[in-house]
Every structure is written in structure tokens, then in C-alpha cells.
Amino acid sequence: MPFQEPPPPNPPAQVQTQPAKKKLTKRPTVKQQSSGTNSPNVSTGDNSPVTIGAPPARNPRFKEKVDHVTMLFGPTMTWPVDMLRKTHAKPLALGGVVPFEVYMEGDTLFVDVNVSALAPGSPTISIKHNEFSQPPPGWDRNFDDQALEFVDEHQRALLQLVFNGESNVSVRGIFKAGNFLIASNENGIVINPTSGTFALPRTIFKYPSGLHLRERIEQK
């Protein structure tokens, strides 16, 4: 049998036109880097910017220039900043003992303190370069970014160091220097006060510090 051409389809096939597909844009690969100076950070394959979370904090545009530092320890004492950057000021020296020193490094003010716990054989409380020793047994301490306070077993404030801004600091409490006893509160200073005649500074923080760390008493 001779070969024959197959008959045309019945009915004729319908040709349908499909809508053109949208061209997809390839997204850049985003990955987190866990190394480097600014780790963790985020980079993209095409170096396009990616923002995650809050923008970095900005330094204040304006800053007050400090020329002098003031310390309140009974009378007001003032020193030029340039002097405190070169040497330690010793505002009180009695009996060959210096209870505290004032100095600056750059724009940071420091007050180093060495205070006896007022009882024979008790350890000395020390504050140096903003690091402080543990309180003696029975004592407690509390602090925040502006103030540090030590209290005895009766929660009486025997040492307070309070910074009021970058150029003003108050030192209050009881200080032993040789045979001398110096008492300082919000109203002034007394040397060798008679027992019960001089009020100790008002307590700044709540205690015990284990339950109230950095919590201040609301002053009326």
C-alpha cells in the first residue's frame, strides 16, 4: 500500500496564545558577617545598602568646655583643669595622712579615696580610678553612674562620692587622718566633732543593695 499523507485533524487544533511571563529580578544575596571590626554586620552581593535596627548613636554636636573643677568638701575648692591633668590635688592632709586626691585624665575627673572604717583593725575603704574595694563585714555599698555610697551595719552613710556633671564633685562622710577625725555633710565640715553633735550625710540609696542595686531614695 502506497504511503498516504495523514488526514488533517478534525476539528482543526486550536492555538492558544499564553500571556508573556514577567521577568523576575534576582534579589541580591544577603548574609551576616561574624568577624571584623564592626561585627556582626550585614553585606549584600551587589553592595546595596541594608538597614537593620536603630541607626548608630551620635555624639552630641555641642560640648561645654570645662576650664575649672569644683569640689565640695565643706568649703568649695576649685582647681584649673590644666593643673589636674598634670598633678594630683591633695585638698586635705592631716597627721601625714591624705584621705583623698583629685585629678583628671583627659576630660574625666577622678577622686581617689582611702577611708578607715573607724573601728580598730577594720579594713580601709579605697576608691581608685573609679574602682572600689569591697565594704568591711556588716557594711554595704550602693552606686550608679553618678554616685557611690558606703553605709555601716546601721545603714548610716559614712562615705559618699557624688559627681554633679563633668566638673563638680561632692565628698561627704567621716574621714580619719592620723589623730584627726573629719566629718563632712551637706551643710559643712567639722574637725574632731563631739559624739552626737554632727549629723551624718543623708543616705542616697536604698538597702540592702542586693535587692535595690542602683535604686535611689526619693529625696524630699
Secondary structure, 3 states (H helix, E strand, C coil): CCCCCCCCCCCCCCCCCCCCCCCCCCCCCEEEECCCCCCCEEEECCCCCCCCCCCCCCCCCCCCCCCEEEEECCCEEEEEHHHHCCCCECCCCECCECCEEEEEECCEEEEEEEEECCCCCCCEEEEECCEECCCCCCCEEEECCCEEEEECCCCCEEEEEEECCCCEEEEEEEEEECCEEEEEECCEEEECCCCCCCCCCCCCECCCHHHHCCCECCCC
